[in-house]
Amino acid sequence: MKIGIALSGGGVKGATHIGVLRALEENNIKIDAIAGTSIGSAIAVLYAMGYNTDEIFKLVKYFAKSILKADPKYLLTGFRSTKSIFGTGFISGEAIEDAIEECARLKGMKYLKDLKMPIAIPTVDIKEGKEYVFTNREIDRTKKLKKIAGTDGEYKAISEEGKVQYITDIEIGKAVRASCSYPGIFSPFEYENYKFVDGGVLDNIPVEELNKLGVDKKITVTFPPDKKANPRNAIDIFMRCIDIVFDDRDSERIIDSDYILKVDVAQASVFDIKQLEFCYDRGYVETIENIDKIEKALL
């Protein structure tokens, strides 16, 4: 029996996923495939690379400050060092790509296809308004294909299955950066002829992708919003609106899961790195407290 796990987006709350994975490991629940959106994609690739949960948590804490540091060039000019307009957003996202690439290099990896564990990472092309999924799974080439011109002048085939498009030949760091480009905070990621933003715009919890990765049972990890929240400033109001939209939509998406682990980390702000320890602990404790139910659901 193959078990897959879907990790939702949520910024700093993503540390919760690490605690969940640690608790599952300690109870001999082996993950065979993984899918993640936004911060969930970063945790997913690190896990798929073979890093253990202690190492992943240390890496997340180490890189968190540099990733969330605003780029003065963007704040003042809206331009990259290459002088190309990168859209709105205070943070370039380059630090995310660099961090993941460094972690991959230490494992002798570079491309998504180098990962042995089946993986799926959603993103959205803001120009087309379409969902794209980066994956290392074998794509059915009998499906509809389209060709797009690469920056190197070569053509790459993109598989289309329904409304979702699939890309398999991409570097791990770029895939994560695309999925983590939170609108308004991180600048959109311009890659070839795409302009990618956070995968959570269309698929914050990629449960459906687990089915395509060939699993038999699916675990979903999500963060319910604070129903009693009283936002007091513009940022809090914006984030509260996002929570409401995501929660309503995600509730429909995760019905297909065999077990839904809802971890209450509502008190943690999405970008407050001081809450990393709290989220990690909550993920671990919540999983341990529900481990009997999880094991029963996976039978």
Secondary structure per residue as TSV (DSSP state, phi and psi in degrees):
chain	resnum	aa	ss	phi	psi
A	1	M	-	360.0	129.9
A	2	K	-	-103.0	133.1
A	3	I	E	-111.7	133.2
A	4	G	E	-117.7	155.0
A	5	I	E	-133.7	136.8
A	6	A	E	-109.7	126.3
A	7	L	E	-111.0	122.0
A	8	S	-	-79.5	167.9
A	9	G	-	-79.3	173.7
A	10	G	-	154.9	15.4
A	11	G	G	59.8	-130.1
A	12	V	G	-56.7	-28.6
A	13	K	G	-60.3	-17.6
A	14	G	G	-60.7	-20.7
A	15	A	H	-60.8	-23.9
A	16	T	H	-57.2	-40.5
A	17	H	H	-58.2	-36.3
A	18	I	H	-66.3	-42.7
A	19	G	H	-63.2	-38.2
A	20	V	H	-63.0	-48.0
A	21	L	H	-62.6	-38.3
A	22	R	H	-62.7	-45.6
A	23	A	H	-64.0	-38.2
A	24	L	H	-65.1	-43.4
A	25	E	H	-59.4	-45.7
A	26	E	H	-63.6	-21.1
A	27	N	T	-107.1	22.2
A	28	N	T	58.1	33.8
A	29	I	-	-98.8	105.3
A	30	K	-	-87.0	130.0
A	31	I	-	-91.8	125.9
A	32	D	-	-102.9	-20.0
A	33	A	E	-151.3	152.7
A	34	I	E	-144.6	143.0
A	35	A	E	-135.8	140.1
A	36	G	E	-151.7	146.0
A	37	T	-	-114.9	140.9
A	38	S	T	56.3	-124.4
A	39	I	H	-60.4	-28.3
A	40	G	H	-61.8	-30.6
A	41	S	H	-70.5	-36.9
A	42	A	H	-65.0	-45.2
A	43	I	H	-64.7	-39.4
A	44	A	H	-62.4	-45.8
A	45	V	H	-70.3	-36.8
A	46	L	H	-63.2	-41.0
A	47	Y	H	-66.8	-41.6
A	48	A	H	-68.4	-25.1
A	49	M	H	-70.7	-22.6
A	50	G	T	110.7	5.5
A	51	Y	-	-71.9	140.3
A	52	N	-	-80.9	169.8
A	53	T	H	-65.1	-33.8
A	54	D	H	-63.4	-43.0
A	55	E	H	-65.7	-41.1
A	56	I	H	-62.3	-43.0
A	57	F	H	-64.7	-39.9
A	58	K	H	-64.6	-40.6
A	59	L	H	-65.0	-43.2
A	60	V	H	-62.1	-44.6
A	61	K	H	-65.1	-38.5
A	62	Y	H	-65.9	-42.6
A	63	F	H	-91.0	-12.1
A	64	A	H	-55.0	-47.4
A	65	K	H	-63.8	-43.4
A	66	S	H	-69.2	-33.5
A	67	I	H	-68.8	-38.3
A	68	L	T	-93.8	12.6
A	69	K	-	-86.5	123.9
A	70	A	-	-68.1	144.4
A	71	D	-	-90.5	116.1
A	72	P	H	-55.7	-33.8
A	73	K	H	-61.2	-35.9
A	74	Y	H	-73.6	-40.1
A	75	L	H	-64.5	-36.4
A	76	L	H	-93.2	-33.4
A	77	T	T	-124.5	-25.7
A	78	G	S	79.0	10.2
A	79	F	B	-115.1	148.5
A	80	R	-	-81.2	174.1
A	81	S	T	-64.0	-22.7
A	82	T	T	-85.5	0.6
A	83	K	-	71.7	11.8
A	84	S	-	-91.9	137.0
A	85	I	B	-67.3	133.5
A	86	F	-	-115.0	11.1
A	87	G	-	82.3	-173.9
A	88	T	S	-85.5	156.3
A	89	G	-	135.7	136.8
A	90	F	S	-81.8	-21.9
A	91	I	B	-118.7	132.2
A	92	S	-	-71.0	-34.8
A	93	G	S	92.3	-7.9
A	94	E	H	-61.7	-34.3
A	95	A	H	-64.3	-35.0
A	96	I	H	-63.5	-48.6
A	97	E	H	-59.7	-46.2
A	98	D	H	-62.3	-41.8
A	99	A	H	-63.4	-47.0
A	100	I	H	-66.5	-39.6
A	101	E	H	-62.5	-39.2
A	102	E	H	-64.7	-42.5
A	103	C	H	-64.7	-39.0
A	104	A	H	-67.6	-40.6
A	105	R	H	-61.4	-38.0
A	106	L	H	-64.6	-22.3
A	107	K	T	-100.3	7.0
A	108	G	T	71.2	30.2
A	109	M	-	-123.4	159.9
A	110	K	-	-145.4	-45.8
A	111	Y	B	-102.9	156.9
A	112	L	G	-57.1	-33.8
A	113	K	G	-67.2	-14.8
A	114	D	G	-75.7	-17.7
A	115	L	-	-75.9	130.9
A	116	K	S	-80.9	-30.8
A	117	M	S	-78.3	131.0
A	118	P	-	-58.1	135.8
A	119	I	E	-145.0	152.1
A	120	A	E	-141.4	133.9
A	121	I	E	-133.2	109.3
A	122	P	E	-78.8	148.8
A	123	T	E	-148.4	176.9
A	124	V	E	-135.0	130.0
A	125	D	E	-84.1	110.0
A	126	I	T	-68.0	-22.3
A	127	K	T	-73.4	-44.0
A	128	E	T	-89.0	-21.5
A	129	G	T	71.8	30.3
A	130	K	E	-117.3	150.6
A	131	E	E	-84.9	134.4
A	132	Y	E	-120.5	147.3
A	133	V	E	-127.3	124.9
A	134	F	E	-86.9	132.8
A	135	T	E	-152.8	157.5
A	136	N	-	-105.9	6.9
A	137	R	S	-76.5	159.1
A	138	E	-	-71.1	121.8
A	139	I	-	-88.4	137.0
A	140	D	-	-70.5	105.1
A	141	R	T	-75.1	-1.2
A	142	T	T	-83.3	-12.9
A	143	K	S	-70.7	167.6
A	144	K	E	-60.2	133.3
A	145	L	E	-119.4	149.4
A	146	K	E	-132.0	156.6
A	147	K	E	-115.0	135.5
A	148	I	E	-123.4	145.4
A	149	A	E	-76.5	126.7
A	150	G	-	-82.7	166.2
A	151	T	T	-67.0	-20.5
A	152	D	T	-88.5	6.5
A	153	G	S	87.9	-10.2
A	154	E	-	-88.1	167.7
A	155	Y	E	-108.7	139.7
A	156	K	E	-121.5	137.2
A	157	A	E	-83.7	132.7
A	158	I	E	-115.0	125.5
A	159	S	E	-87.3	137.8
A	160	E	E	-114.7	126.3
A	161	E	E	-127.2	102.3
A	162	G	T	68.8	-126.9
A	163	K	T	-92.3	-5.9
A	164	V	E	-100.3	138.1
A	165	Q	E	-108.2	144.8
A	166	Y	E	-120.2	136.0
A	167	I	E	-124.0	127.3
A	168	T	-	-111.4	-23.4
A	169	D	S	-102.1	79.0
A	170	I	-	-145.0	150.2
A	171	E	B	-70.6	146.7
A	172	I	H	-58.4	-45.6
A	173	G	H	-61.3	-38.7
A	174	K	H	-69.3	-37.8
A	175	A	H	-62.8	-43.8
A	176	V	H	-68.8	-42.7
A	177	R	H	-58.2	-42.6
A	178	A	H	-61.0	-46.2
A	179	S	H	-70.2	-22.4
A	180	C	T	-96.8	2.8
A	181	S	-	-78.4	74.9
A	182	Y	-	-61.8	119.3
A	183	P	T	-55.7	133.3
A	184	G	T	87.2	-21.6
A	185	I	T	-107.4	-55.7
A	186	F	B	-99.8	142.1
A	187	S	-	-67.6	145.9
A	188	P	-	-56.3	148.0
A	189	F	E	-95.8	109.9
A	190	E	E	-83.7	115.7
A	191	Y	E	-135.1	118.6
A	192	E	T	52.8	-122.9
A	193	N	T	-102.6	21.6
A	194	Y	E	-105.0	163.9
A	195	K	E	-136.4	91.2
A	196	F	E	-86.0	141.7
A	197	V	E	-129.1	174.5
A	198	D	E	-44.3	130.4
A	199	G	G	-62.0	-21.8
A	200	G	G	-64.9	-16.0
A	201	V	G	-57.2	-36.9
A	202	L	T	-120.1	-25.1
A	203	D	-	-148.6	84.3
A	204	N	S	-76.5	-23.2
A	205	I	S	-132.5	96.1
A	206	P	-	-76.8	60.2
A	207	V	H	-66.8	-42.0
A	208	E	H	-59.5	-33.4
A	209	E	H	-65.9	-26.9
A	210	L	H	-62.8	-36.8
A	211	N	H	-58.4	-39.1
A	212	K	H	-75.4	-15.1
A	213	L	T	-88.2	1.2
A	214	G	T	82.6	29.9
A	215	V	-	-90.3	161.2
A	216	D	S	-99.8	-31.5
A	217	K	E	-131.8	147.1
A	218	K	E	-129.4	130.5
A	219	I	E	-110.0	135.5
A	220	T	E	-118.4	135.1
A	221	V	E	-115.4	122.4
A	222	T	E	-141.6	166.1
A	223	F	-	-121.7	105.0
A	224	P	-	-65.9	142.2
A	225	P	-	-73.6	160.8
A	226	D	-	-77.8	109.8
A	227	K	T	-66.9	-19.6
A	228	K	T	-106.3	15.6
A	229	A	-	-62.4	142.8
A	230	N	-	-129.5	80.3
A	231	P	-	-58.8	139.4
A	232	R	-	-118.6	-3.2
A	233	N	S	-144.2	174.9
A	234	A	H	-59.9	-42.7
A	235	I	H	-64.6	-45.5
A	236	D	H	-61.5	-39.3
A	237	I	H	-65.0	-43.9
A	238	F	H	-60.4	-48.5
A	239	M	H	-65.4	-35.5
A	240	R	H	-65.1	-40.1
A	241	C	H	-62.7	-41.8
A	242	I	H	-62.7	-43.5
A	243	D	H	-58.0	-44.0
A	244	I	H	-64.0	-45.9
A	245	V	H	-62.8	-47.7
A	246	F	H	-63.5	-43.5
A	247	D	H	-62.9	-42.8
A	248	D	H	-65.1	-43.8
A	249	R	H	-73.8	-41.7
A	250	D	H	-65.3	-31.1
A	251	S	H	-58.2	-34.5
A	252	E	H	-75.6	-37.4
A	253	R	H	-69.2	-34.2
A	254	I	G	-90.9	1.3
A	255	I	G	-56.6	-32.4
A	256	D	G	-74.4	-4.6
A	257	S	-	-73.3	150.3
A	258	D	S	-81.3	-29.9
A	259	Y	E	-147.7	129.3
A	260	I	E	-108.8	115.4
A	261	L	E	-99.6	105.3
A	262	K	E	-97.1	112.2
A	263	V	-	-105.5	121.1
A	264	D	-	-80.4	100.2
A	265	V	-	-127.2	32.6
A	266	A	T	-59.1	-28.4
A	267	Q	T	-72.7	-12.8
A	268	A	S	-88.0	123.3
A	269	S	-	-70.4	143.9
A	270	V	T	-55.1	-32.6
A	271	F	T	-115.9	16.9
A	272	D	-	-94.8	97.4
A	273	I	G	-67.1	-12.4
A	274	K	G	-68.5	-14.7
A	275	Q	G	-94.4	5.3
A	276	L	H	-58.9	-47.1
A	277	E	H	-61.9	-44.9
A	278	F	H	-58.8	-47.4
A	279	C	H	-65.3	-42.5
A	280	Y	H	-59.2	-47.3
A	281	D	H	-63.2	-41.9
A	282	R	H	-63.6	-39.1
A	283	G	H	-63.3	-42.3
A	284	Y	H	-67.1	-50.1
A	285	V	H	-63.3	-44.4
A	286	E	H	-61.9	-38.3
A	287	T	H	-68.9	-44.8
A	288	I	H	-60.9	-42.1
A	289	E	H	-66.2	-24.1
A	290	N	T	-112.2	13.3
A	291	I	H	-61.2	-36.6
A	292	D	H	-63.0	-41.9
A	293	K	H	-66.5	-38.4
A	294	I	H	-65.3	-46.9
A	295	E	H	-60.7	-40.1
A	296	K	H	-64.9	-40.5
A	297	A	H	-67.3	-24.0
A	298	L	T	-91.9	-2.2
A	299	L	-	-68.1	360.0
